Amino acid sequence: FSLDAEQPDYDLDSEDEVFVNKLKKRMDISPLQFEEMIDRLEKGSGQQPVSLQEAKLLLKEDDELIREVYEYWIKKRKNCRGPSLIPAVKQEKRDGSSTNDPYVAFRRRTEKMQTRK
């Protein structure tokens, strides 16, 4: 029995599959490898995307492959409306400030529950 390697949080979409298939003709890349590369780029950058030099440090692949994937990722990230390509559940802030944001998934209870005596 062996443990499976941890899967990346990023999932390919149909646009990504077309890109990977085009890239496969020129370079050796698998869909899982592509997902891992995008996942590392997303987790390595916050609000601002990482630069190409930082991407080369994050990814340990061929320079030409890194450049192709990086350019694709930057273009996709600019077209994306959110701060990240990896969807995340929006939660309440830890400081306890209550906002009336309807998109917050989990909130702390404001009133104490009455226990039975």
Buried (B, 14 or more C-beta within 10 A) or exposed (E): EEEEEEEBBBBBEEEBEEBBEEBEEEEEBEBEBBBBBBBBBBBBBEEEBBEEEBBBEBBEBEEEBBBBBBEBBBEBBEEEEEEBBBEEEEEBEEEEEEEEEEEBEEEEEEEEEEEEE
